Amino acid sequence: MWRFVDSQFEGFCMHSTDLVQLPLRQRIKARAERVFGAWGVFAREFFKHPRMVGSIVPSSDRTIRKMLGPVDWQSVQLFVEYGPGVGTFCRAVLDRLPRGATYIAIDTNPDFIRYLRKTVPDSRFIAVHGSAADVEAIIAAHGFDHADYVLSGLPLSTLPDGVADAIAQGTYRALRPGGAFLVYQFTRFTNQLIRPYFDRVDRGFEGWNVPPCYLFWGWKAGGEGAQAPTYH
């Protein structure tokens, strides 16, 4: 089990005398993190990078449970997440993850990575500042040949031309046989994107989310992957 550190009280503990020594912009940023915690960090990064964050509100508990539902946790050795943000899925994943497994979270936003490293004190968790397109190199650098599951909340439809396709292809190669690409999005576009690269794609929908989101599970053939509910 792991303990989530609330940034308002521990994760970003900074005294007033320390704040005074910082430049004005950094002082405002530090105070916002202390007062608003994860929500403040998430909202701030959404307004700075709306195309990369995708939503101003983190995913709901119902979305998290449904998205992770098909995962065979007993078989997981490596779980990877693209775009973890402030760690909305972290608690749920780590609560389910076997003791000896590893969870690698990859994000291009250095503020999110800094926040996660401060607030997720679990030896199984590794926050990596990098691109999802480099997933094969990243997992290899940490001693793994393949990932069992890859979770993504990246807004694939707004990424630069070719990037989403590169991520989908790289993810398929990075997965073990029987593994799955778990994707939650706010558009049906993802189905068209991942279907050419995966052997089976199951679909779902969660209305209790802001905004409501589409769920996709892209499976790599060759294993006993569980099947998610299919919605048409």
C-alpha positions as CSV (number, residue, x, y, z in Angstrom):
1,M,0.0,0.0,0.0
2,W,1.1,3.6,-0.5
3,R,0.3,6.9,1.1
4,F,-0.7,9.9,-1.1
5,V,1.0,13.0,0.1
6,D,-1.3,16.1,0.1
7,S,0.8,18.8,-1.4
8,Q,-0.9,21.5,0.7
9,F,0.6,20.0,3.9
10,E,3.6,17.9,3.0
11,G,4.5,17.6,-0.7
12,F,5.3,21.3,-1.2
13,C,6.2,22.3,2.3
14,M,7.7,25.7,2.1
15,H,8.0,28.4,4.7
16,S,7.1,32.1,4.2
17,T,10.8,33.1,4.4
18,D,11.6,30.6,1.6
19,L,8.8,32.1,-0.6
20,V,10.1,35.6,-0.2
21,Q,13.4,34.6,-1.7
22,L,11.8,33.3,-4.9
23,P,11.0,35.4,-8.0
24,L,7.4,36.7,-8.1
25,R,6.2,34.2,-10.7
26,Q,7.6,31.3,-8.7
27,R,6.1,32.6,-5.5
28,I,2.6,32.7,-7.1
29,K,3.1,29.2,-8.5
30,A,4.3,27.8,-5.1
31,R,1.4,29.5,-3.2
32,A,-1.1,28.1,-5.7
33,E,0.3,24.6,-5.2
34,R,0.0,24.9,-1.4
35,V,-3.5,26.3,-1.4
36,F,-5.2,24.3,-4.2
37,G,-3.0,21.1,-4.2
38,A,-3.4,18.7,-7.2
39,W,-6.5,20.5,-8.6
40,G,-4.6,23.8,-8.7
41,V,-1.6,22.2,-10.5
42,F,-3.9,20.4,-13.0
43,A,-6.0,23.5,-13.8
44,R,-2.9,25.7,-14.2
45,E,-1.3,23.3,-16.6
46,F,-4.6,22.9,-18.6
47,F,-4.7,26.7,-19.2
48,K,-1.0,26.7,-20.1
49,H,-1.2,23.6,-22.4
50,P,-4.8,22.9,-23.3
51,R,-4.0,20.7,-26.3
52,M,-1.7,18.5,-24.2
53,V,-3.7,18.2,-21.0
54,G,-7.1,17.7,-22.7
55,S,-9.5,18.5,-19.8
56,I,-9.6,21.0,-17.0
57,V,-11.0,18.3,-14.6
58,P,-9.3,15.1,-13.6
59,S,-11.0,11.8,-14.5
60,S,-13.8,10.6,-12.2
61,D,-13.6,7.5,-10.0
62,R,-16.1,5.7,-12.2
63,T,-14.0,6.3,-15.2
64,I,-10.9,5.0,-13.4
65,R,-12.7,1.8,-12.2
66,K,-14.1,1.1,-15.6
67,M,-10.9,1.8,-17.5
68,L,-8.9,-0.5,-15.2
69,G,-11.5,-3.2,-15.0
70,P,-10.2,-5.6,-17.7
71,V,-6.6,-5.6,-16.3
72,D,-5.4,-9.0,-15.0
73,W,-3.4,-7.5,-12.1
74,Q,-1.9,-10.8,-10.9
75,S,0.1,-11.0,-14.2
76,V,1.3,-7.4,-14.2
77,Q,5.1,-6.9,-14.0
78,L,5.2,-3.5,-15.8
79,F,2.3,-1.0,-16.0
80,V,3.0,2.2,-18.1
81,E,0.9,5.4,-18.2
82,Y,1.2,8.2,-20.7
83,G,0.2,11.7,-19.5
84,P,-0.4,11.0,-15.8
85,G,-0.9,14.6,-15.0
86,V,-1.2,15.0,-11.2
87,G,-1.7,11.3,-10.7
88,T,-5.4,10.8,-11.0
89,F,-5.0,7.1,-11.8
90,C,-1.9,6.6,-9.5
91,R,-3.7,5.7,-6.3
92,A,-6.0,3.2,-8.1
93,V,-3.1,1.6,-10.1
94,L,-0.8,1.3,-7.1
95,D,-3.5,-0.1,-4.9
96,R,-4.0,-2.9,-7.4
97,L,-0.4,-3.4,-8.5
98,P,1.5,-6.5,-7.2
99,R,4.2,-5.8,-4.7
100,G,7.1,-6.6,-7.0
101,A,5.7,-4.9,-10.1
102,T,6.8,-1.5,-11.6
103,Y,4.7,1.5,-12.7
104,I,6.3,3.9,-15.1
105,A,4.5,7.2,-15.7
106,I,5.7,9.3,-18.7
107,D,4.9,12.9,-19.3
108,T,6.4,15.7,-21.4
109,N,5.4,18.3,-18.8
110,P,8.2,18.9,-16.2
111,D,5.8,20.4,-13.7
112,F,3.7,17.3,-13.6
113,I,6.7,15.1,-13.3
114,R,8.1,17.2,-10.4
115,Y,4.7,17.1,-8.7
116,L,4.5,13.3,-9.0
117,R,8.0,12.7,-7.7
118,K,7.1,14.8,-4.6
119,T,3.7,13.3,-3.9
120,V,3.9,9.6,-4.8
121,P,6.3,8.0,-2.3
122,D,6.1,4.4,-3.6
123,S,9.2,2.5,-4.6
124,R,7.2,0.8,-7.4
125,F,6.5,4.2,-9.1
126,I,8.8,5.9,-11.6
127,A,8.0,9.3,-13.1
128,V,9.8,9.9,-16.3
129,H,10.1,13.2,-18.1
130,G,9.8,12.2,-21.8
131,S,7.6,11.4,-24.7
132,A,5.1,8.5,-25.1
133,A,6.6,8.1,-28.6
134,D,9.8,6.9,-26.9
135,V,8.1,4.2,-24.8
136,E,10.2,1.4,-26.2
137,A,13.5,3.1,-25.3
138,I,12.1,4.2,-21.9
139,I,11.0,0.8,-20.7
140,A,14.3,-0.7,-22.0
141,A,16.3,1.8,-20.0
142,H,14.5,0.5,-16.9
143,G,15.3,-3.1,-17.7
144,F,12.1,-4.3,-19.3
145,D,11.5,-5.9,-22.7
146,H,7.8,-5.3,-22.7
147,A,4.9,-3.7,-20.8
148,D,1.9,-5.6,-19.7
149,Y,-0.5,-2.7,-20.0
150,V,-0.2,0.9,-21.2
151,L,-2.7,3.5,-20.1
152,S,-3.2,6.8,-21.9
153,G,-5.2,9.9,-21.4
154,L,-3.3,12.0,-23.9
155,P,-5.6,14.0,-26.3
156,L,-4.5,12.0,-29.3
157,S,-6.7,14.0,-31.8
158,T,-4.9,17.2,-31.0
159,L,-1.3,16.0,-31.2
160,P,0.8,17.1,-34.2
161,D,0.5,15.1,-37.4
162,G,2.0,11.7,-37.2
163,V,2.6,11.7,-33.5
164,A,-0.5,9.8,-32.5
165,D,0.2,7.2,-35.1
166,A,3.7,6.9,-33.9
167,I,2.5,6.4,-30.3
168,A,0.0,3.8,-31.3
169,Q,2.6,1.8,-33.3
170,G,5.3,2.1,-30.6
171,T,2.8,1.0,-27.9
172,Y,1.8,-2.1,-29.9
173,R,5.5,-3.0,-30.2
174,A,6.1,-2.3,-26.5
175,L,3.3,-4.5,-25.3
176,R,3.7,-8.2,-24.5
177,P,1.4,-10.7,-26.3
178,G,-1.9,-10.5,-24.6
179,G,-1.3,-7.0,-23.3
180,A,-3.5,-4.0,-23.9
181,F,-3.5,-0.3,-24.6
182,L,-6.0,1.4,-22.3
183,V,-7.2,4.7,-23.7
184,Y,-9.7,7.3,-22.4
185,Q,-10.7,10.2,-24.7
186,F,-13.3,12.8,-25.4
187,T,-13.8,11.9,-29.0
188,R,-14.5,8.7,-31.0
189,F,-11.4,9.5,-33.2
190,T,-9.3,7.1,-31.1
191,N,-11.1,4.1,-32.4
192,Q,-10.0,4.9,-36.0
193,L,-6.5,5.6,-34.8
194,I,-5.7,2.5,-32.9
195,R,-7.8,-0.1,-34.8
196,P,-5.3,-0.5,-37.7
197,Y,-2.5,-1.3,-35.2
198,F,-4.2,-3.6,-32.7
199,D,-5.7,-7.1,-33.1
200,R,-8.9,-6.3,-31.2
201,V,-10.4,-3.1,-30.0
202,D,-13.1,-3.0,-27.3
203,R,-15.1,0.2,-26.7
204,G,-16.9,1.7,-23.7
205,F,-18.4,5.0,-22.6
206,E,-18.5,6.8,-19.3
207,G,-21.1,9.6,-18.9
208,W,-20.1,10.3,-15.3
209,N,-17.1,12.3,-16.2
210,V,-16.3,15.9,-17.1
211,P,-16.6,15.9,-20.0
212,P,-18.1,12.4,-20.7
213,C,-15.4,10.2,-22.2
214,Y,-15.0,7.3,-24.6
215,L,-13.0,4.3,-23.4
216,F,-10.9,2.0,-25.6
217,W,-9.0,-1.2,-25.0
218,G,-6.7,-2.2,-27.8
219,W,-5.4,-5.8,-27.4
220,K,-2.3,-7.4,-28.7
221,A,-3.0,-11.0,-29.8
222,G,-1.2,-14.0,-28.3
223,G,-2.4,-14.1,-24.7
224,E,-5.4,-14.5,-22.4
225,G,-6.3,-10.8,-22.2
226,A,-9.6,-10.1,-20.5
227,Q,-12.4,-8.6,-22.6
228,A,-13.9,-5.2,-21.7
229,P,-17.6,-4.6,-22.2
230,T,-18.3,-3.5,-25.8
231,Y,-20.6,-0.5,-26.5
232,H,-21.8,0.4,-30.0
